Amino acid sequence: MTLPKSVLEEIEKKTKGLNKNQVKKVIERAASAYEVAQVEPGEAVGTIAAQSIGEPGTQMTMLTFHFAGIAEMGIAQGFPRLIELTSAVKKPKNPAMWVYLKDGKKEQKVREFAERIQEKKVKQVAEIQEDFKERKLTIKVTHPAINVKELAGRIEKKFKIKPTDVKGKTITFKSKEYTLQKLRKFALKVEKMQASGIQGIVKAGVIKEGDEYVIQTSGTNLKEVMNLEEVDASRTVSNNIHEVYDVLGIEAARNMLLSEIISVLENNGLDIDKRHLMLLCDMMCYTGKVLPIGRKGVSGQKSSVFARAAFEETVSHLLTAAIEGAEDKLKGVSENIIVGKPVPIGTGSVKLSMSRK
């Protein structure tokens, strides 16, 4: 029995300091365990994976847990989060990021960086005063970290309106053309405009992880954050699977999906063999895109007409197949059960023929 290279490397790490006979015994036991753990040819791995995930999944809670050390940043866990992941929701209810810096050991610097990336609206950093008599809008910046000239430039670029005066901490817009309605609308739009930080990062808090400090965010913008020089892009992650797919590709999305599902299950005290979860993630990502489990994803894209019909929208699938003259090659489990044939798993996957001589 030949063990995979990765297993042998792991044994080598764990058996440092042992003599040759002891190492030999460890390898023999590992080889025996590995052989037992292998899947038999024809095994119904999909059915076993579904049962292995579904049964303990019914014990999951509907609770919302919190980030360690940051009470106001709630993140969905338990059953709601598992549904989000398997449904491949494009906009998760509680998007979050874990941002690691290249130099994350100085708490003050990490906190300053967290403050810098947190998105701030104009209404959070300035007082806006409307003077209807003078047809004037005055923006008084109250936040010390905001560059007034830079903010004035942003407003001008976004609304194509040049400020009449930028002095000290005050930006003024004045025009005889402003009607009361126009001035009010302009003020409301300016209030909601981004003044600083990275769009999408609603909150950014700092926690200690080992001997370094990590930034945990509510809201995500993986691409913009990873482009910052101070950020360690190799460790920074987002819990938004589609965002990971868009920025890093399908392999990274598949790994993040697996990691998130394992995390949800472990937080609920559930121990499920990772191979079942890997099979689930592979099925969701094998086309090169992240597909949901359901009629609009994995189940709805099966090649078999009967398999699709057995899941949902039975009449619609059968009618469409009849109109198109579709052919079902009966290679799966569901379709063979429907037509009364042996399913191609276990002994049913073996075909025997007898020749007469």
Long-range contacts (C-beta under 8 A, 24 or more apart in sequence): 1-31, 1-32, 1-34, 1-35, 3-27, 3-30, 3-31, 3-34, 7-34, 41-349, 42-345, 42-346, 42-347, 42-348, 42-349, 42-350, 43-345, 43-346, 44-333, 44-345, 44-346, 45-279, 46-279, 46-333, 47-333, 47-345, 48-276, 49-275, 49-276, 49-277, 49-279, 49-280, 52-272, 52-273, 52-276, 53-272, 53-276, 53-277, 53-280, 56-265, 56-270, 56-272, 57-82, 57-270, 59-268, 59-270, 60-264, 60-268, 60-270, 61-268, 65-267, 67-96, 67-205, 67-207, 67-216, 68-207, 69-205, 69-207, 69-208, 70-205, 70-207, 70-216, 72-203, 73-203, 73-205, 73-216, 73-218, 75-239, 77-264, 77-267, 77-268, 78-264, 78-267, 78-268, 81-260, 81-264, 82-261, 82-264, 82-265, 85-241, 85-257, 85-260, 85-261, 85-264, 86-261, 86-280, 86-284, 86-292, 86-293, 87-292, 87-293, 87-294, 88-241, 88-242, 88-284, 88-290, 88-291, 88-292, 88-293, 88-297, 89-292, 90-242, 91-240, 92-239, 92-240, 94-218, 94-239, 95-200, 95-218, 95-219, 95-220, 95-238, 95-239, 95-240, 95-243, 96-216, 96-217, 96-218, 96-219, 96-220, 96-238, 96-239, 97-201, 97-215, 97-216, 97-217, 97-219, 97-220, 97-221, 97-222, 97-225, 97-236, 97-237, 97-238, 97-239, 98-214, 98-215, 98-216, 98-217, 98-235, 98-236, 98-237, 99-204, 99-214, 99-215, 99-216, 99-217, 99-225, 99-231, 99-236, 100-212, 100-214, 100-215, 100-231, 100-232, 100-235, 100-236, 101-212, 101-213, 101-215, 101-230, 101-231, 101-232, 102-230, 102-231, 102-232, 103-230, 104-212, 104-213, 104-214, 104-232, 105-211, 105-212, 105-213, 106-213, 107-206, 107-208, 107-213, 110-206, 110-213, 110-214, 110-215, 111-206, 111-213, 113-215, 113-230, 114-204, 114-205, 114-206, 114-215, 115-145, 115-204, 116-145, 116-196, 116-197, 117-197, 117-198, 117-201, 117-204, 117-215, 117-217, 117-225, 117-228, 118-197, 118-198, 118-201, 118-202, 118-203, 118-204, 118-217, 119-194, 119-196, 119-197, 119-198, 119-199, 119-200, 119-201, 119-202, 119-219, 120-146, 120-194, 120-195, 120-196, 120-197, 121-191, 121-192, 121-193, 121-194, 121-195, 122-151, 122-190, 122-191, 122-192, 122-193, 122-194, 122-195, 123-191, 123-192, 124-195, 125-195, 125-196, 126-151, 126-195, 128-187, 128-190, 128-191, 130-183, 130-184, 130-187, 132-180, 132-183, 134-174, 135-174, 135-175, 135-176, 135-177, 135-178, 135-183, 136-172, 136-173, 136-174, 136-178, 137-172, 137-173, 137-174, 137-178, 137-183, 137-186, 137-187, 137-190, 138-170, 138-171, 138-172, 138-173, 139-170, 139-171, 139-172, 139-173, 139-190, 140-169, 140-170, 141-169, 141-170, 141-171, 142-169, 143-195, 145-196, 146-195, 146-196, 151-195, 151-196, 154-193, 154-194, 154-195, 155-190, 155-193, 158-193, 159-186, 159-189, 159-190, 161-186, 198-224, 198-225, 199-224, 200-224, 201-225, 222-247, 222-248, 223-247, 241-290, 242-290, 245-289, 245-290, 250-285, 250-288, 250-289, 250-290, 253-285, 253-290, 254-281, 254-282, 254-284, 254-285, 254-290, 257-281, 257-284, 257-285, 257-290, 302-332, 303-329, 303-331, 304-328, 304-329, 304-330, 304-331, 304-332, 304-334, 304-335, 305-335, 306-330, 306-334, 306-335, 306-338, 306-339, 307-332, 307-334, 307-335, 310-334, 310-335, 310-338
